């Protein structure tokens, strides 16, 4: 199973490392990972699921 958000489906994203000097910049590949946190959702019962930080904050806001 891929590491993805259980609410919005956010997954890792590809990109390049920033290069600061030189004319012929060699772009090194890198991977941007989502900020996934284990969280207990009210709909899934006592099961823990991985949720990105943005969704976790939104869920806390709507629960109040």
Backbone as a printed PyTorch tensor [residue, N CA C, xyz], in Angstrom:
tensor([[[  0.8410,  -1.1780,   0.0000],
         [  0.0000,   0.0000,   0.0000],
         [  0.8900,   1.2460,   0.0000]],

        [[  0.5840,   2.1950,  -0.8370],
         [  1.3610,   3.4280,  -0.9180],
         [  1.0200,   4.3260,   0.2610]],

        [[  1.9960,   5.1520,   0.6440],
         [  1.7530,   6.1000,   1.7320],
         [  0.9590,   7.2750,   1.1730]],

        [[ -0.3160,   7.3010,   1.5170],
         [ -1.1800,   8.3650,   1.0290],
         [ -2.1700,   8.7440,   2.1220]],

        [[ -2.7330,   9.9290,   1.9940],
         [ -3.7230,  10.4200,   2.9540],
         [ -5.0330,   9.6650,   2.7660]],

        [[ -5.6520,   9.2480,   3.8700],
         [ -6.9020,   8.5070,   3.8090],
         [ -8.0840,   9.4140,   3.4770]],

        [[ -7.9390,  10.7300,   3.6380],
         [ -9.0470,  11.6530,   3.3980],
         [ -8.9860,  12.2320,   1.9910]],

        [[ -7.8530,  12.8600,   1.6330],
         [ -7.7760,  13.5480,   0.3420],
         [ -6.9780,  12.7750,  -0.7070]],

        [[ -6.2420,  11.7330,  -0.3100],
         [ -5.4860,  10.9400,  -1.2630],
         [ -4.1620,  11.5430,  -1.6780]],

        [[ -3.6380,  12.4940,  -0.8990],
         [ -2.3640,  13.1320,  -1.2330],
         [ -1.2310,  12.1060,  -1.1670]],

        [[ -0.3740,  12.0900,  -2.2000],
         [  0.7480,  11.1530,  -2.2760],
         [  2.0280,  11.9340,  -2.5010]],

        [[  3.1640,  11.2250,  -2.5440],
         [  4.4430,  11.8900,  -2.7400],
         [  4.5150,  12.4980,  -4.1420]],

        [[  5.3550,  13.5370,  -4.2630],
         [  5.4570,  14.2870,  -5.5000],
         [  6.9230,  14.4030,  -5.8730]],

        [[  7.2480,  14.2630,  -7.1300],
         [  8.6250,  14.3790,  -7.5870],
         [  9.0060,  15.8100,  -7.8460]],

        [[ 10.3140,  16.0730,  -7.7820],
         [ 10.8010,  17.4200,  -8.0450],
         [ 12.3050,  17.4050,  -8.1800]],

        [[ 12.9140,  18.5600,  -8.0440],
         [ 14.3530,  18.6980,  -8.1800],
         [ 14.9100,  19.4350,  -6.9790]],

        [[ 16.1590,  19.1010,  -6.6120],
         [ 16.8590,  19.8410,  -5.5630],
         [ 17.2060,  21.2190,  -6.0900]],

        [[ 17.1160,  22.2500,  -5.2420],
         [ 17.4820,  23.5860,  -5.7090],
         [ 18.9840,  23.6990,  -5.9250]],

        [[ 19.3740,  24.3070,  -7.0370],
         [ 20.7830,  24.5260,  -7.3580],
         [ 21.0400,  26.0200,  -7.2890]],

        [[ 22.1460,  26.4150,  -6.6500],
         [ 22.3560,  27.8350,  -6.3820],
         [ 23.4010,  28.4890,  -7.2810]],

        [[ 24.4330,  27.7690,  -7.7180],
         [ 25.5040,  28.4180,  -8.4850],
         [ 25.7870,  27.6390,  -9.7580]],

        [[ 26.3870,  28.3220, -10.7250],
         [ 26.8180,  27.6840, -11.9690],
         [ 25.8420,  27.9130, -13.0990]],

        [[ 26.3780,  27.9860, -14.3210],
         [ 25.5140,  28.1860, -15.4790],
         [ 24.8300,  26.8950, -15.8890]],

        [[ 25.5810,  25.8040, -15.9610],
         [ 25.0040,  24.5250, -16.3500],
         [ 24.6290,  23.7570, -15.0910]],

        [[ 23.4740,  24.0930, -14.5690],
         [ 23.0400,  23.4930, -13.3250],
         [ 22.5420,  22.0770, -13.5720]],

        [[ 23.0620,  21.1310, -12.8150],
         [ 22.6070,  19.7460, -12.9020],
         [ 21.4840,  19.5800, -11.8900]],

        [[ 20.3130,  19.2670, -12.3870],
         [ 19.1630,  19.1410, -11.5000],
         [ 19.1320,  17.7310, -10.9290]],

        [[ 19.2410,  17.6220,  -9.6200],
         [ 19.1930,  16.3220,  -8.9540],
         [ 17.7460,  16.0200,  -8.5820]],

        [[ 17.2840,  14.8370,  -8.9200],
         [ 15.9130,  14.4440,  -8.6150],
         [ 15.7410,  14.2330,  -7.1160]],

        [[ 14.5900,  14.5630,  -6.6260],
         [ 14.2400,  14.3160,  -5.2340],
         [ 12.7510,  14.0290,  -5.1320]],

        [[ 12.2980,  13.6670,  -3.9590],
         [ 10.9050,  13.2940,  -3.7520],
         [ 10.3530,  14.0680,  -2.5600]],

        [[  9.2370,  14.7380,  -2.7500],
         [  8.5740,  15.4750,  -1.6830],
         [  7.5050,  14.5810,  -1.0700]],

        [[  7.6210,  14.3240,   0.2420],
         [  6.6850,  13.4410,   0.9370],
         [  5.6120,  14.2740,   1.6420]],

        [[  4.3640,  13.7980,   1.6690],
         [  3.3250,  14.4930,   2.4290],
         [  3.5430,  14.2990,   3.9320]],

        [[  3.0810,  15.2420,   4.7110],
         [  3.2140,  15.1780,   6.1700],
         [  2.0750,  14.3230,   6.7210]],

        [[  2.2880,  13.0060,   6.7540],
         [  1.2500,  12.0770,   7.1900],
         [  1.3830,  11.7850,   8.6740]],

        [[  0.2400,  11.8220,   9.3770],
         [  0.1940,  11.5700,  10.8110],
         [ -0.8050,  10.4560,  11.0800]],

        [[ -0.4650,   9.4970,  11.9700],
         [ -1.4620,   8.4830,  12.3460],
         [ -2.5570,   9.1300,  13.1910]],

        [[ -3.8000,   8.9860,  12.7530],
         [ -4.9330,   9.6440,  13.3960],
         [ -6.0970,   8.6720,  13.4880]],

        [[ -6.8800,   8.7880,  14.5360],
         [ -8.1030,   7.9910,  14.6660],
         [ -9.2670,   8.7930,  14.1030]],

        [[ -9.8860,   8.2810,  13.0610],
         [-11.0350,   8.9540,  12.4600],
         [-12.3160,   8.4530,  13.1210]],

        [[-13.2980,   9.3280,  13.3170],
         [-14.5570,   8.8750,  13.9330],
         [-15.3350,   7.9020,  13.0390]],

        [[-15.1300,   7.9850,  11.7170],
         [-15.8730,   7.1030,  10.8180],
         [-15.2770,   5.7070,  10.7660]],

        [[-13.9680,   5.5780,  11.0490],
         [-13.3200,   4.2720,  10.9540],
         [-13.2800,   3.5360,  12.2830]],

        [[-13.9060,   4.0600,  13.3180],
         [-13.9200,   3.3980,  14.6140],
         [-12.6080,   3.5970,  15.3470]],

        [[-12.0630,   2.5070,  15.8990],
         [-10.8340,   2.5950,  16.6880],
         [ -9.5990,   2.3960,  15.8320]],

        [[ -9.7610,   2.2570,  14.5170],
         [ -8.6340,   1.9940,  13.6370],
         [ -7.8610,   3.2760,  13.3570]],

        [[ -6.5310,   3.1760,  13.3480],
         [ -5.6930,   4.3300,  13.0280],
         [ -5.4320,   4.3690,  11.5350]],

        [[ -5.5360,   5.5560,  10.9670],
         [ -5.2660,   5.7400,   9.5430],
         [ -4.2730,   6.8870,   9.3890]],

        [[ -3.5690,   6.9230,   8.2500],
         [ -2.6360,   8.0040,   7.9510],
         [ -3.3910,   9.1490,   7.2860]],

        [[ -3.2960,  10.3330,   7.8870],
         [ -3.9870,  11.5170,   7.3850],
         [ -2.9610,  12.6350,   7.2950]],

        [[ -2.9910,  13.4140,   6.2050],
         [ -2.0530,  14.5270,   6.0790],
         [ -2.4130,  15.6070,   7.1050]],

        [[ -1.4240,  16.4260,   7.4230],
         [ -1.5870,  17.4170,   8.4810],
         [ -2.6890,  18.4250,   8.1480]],

        [[ -2.8330,  18.8080,   6.8860],
         [ -3.8620,  19.7700,   6.5000],
         [ -5.2620,  19.1990,   6.7430]],

        [[ -5.4840,  17.9350,   6.3830],
         [ -6.7870,  17.3020,   6.6110],
         [ -7.0450,  17.1070,   8.1030]],

        [[ -5.9950,  16.7660,   8.8500],
         [ -6.1500,  16.5580,  10.2950],
         [ -6.5850,  17.8580,  10.9720]],

        [[ -5.9910,  18.9660,  10.5620],
         [ -6.3730,  20.2560,  11.1390],
         [ -7.8030,  20.6330,  10.7550]],

        [[ -8.1870,  20.3290,   9.5050],
         [ -9.5430,  20.6340,   9.0600],
         [-10.5720,  19.7850,   9.8040]],

        [[-10.2370,  18.5220,  10.0490],
         [-11.1430,  17.6400,  10.7870],
         [-11.3180,  18.1040,  12.2310]],

        [[-10.2610,  18.5760,  12.8610],
         [-10.3650,  19.1050,  14.2190],
         [-11.2200,  20.3740,  14.2440]],

        [[-11.1000,  21.1740,  13.1910],
         [-11.8680,  22.4270,  13.1390],
         [-13.3660,  22.1500,  13.0170]],

        [[-13.7460,  21.1620,  12.1980],
         [-15.1640,  20.8590,  12.0080],
         [-15.7470,  20.0840,  13.1760]],

        [[-14.8920,  19.4610,  14.0170],
         [-15.3880,  18.6740,  15.1420],
         [-15.8410,  19.5540,  16.2880]],

        [[-15.3720,  20.8180,  16.3290],
         [-15.7250,  21.7090,  17.4380],
         [-17.1200,  22.2580,  17.3270]]])
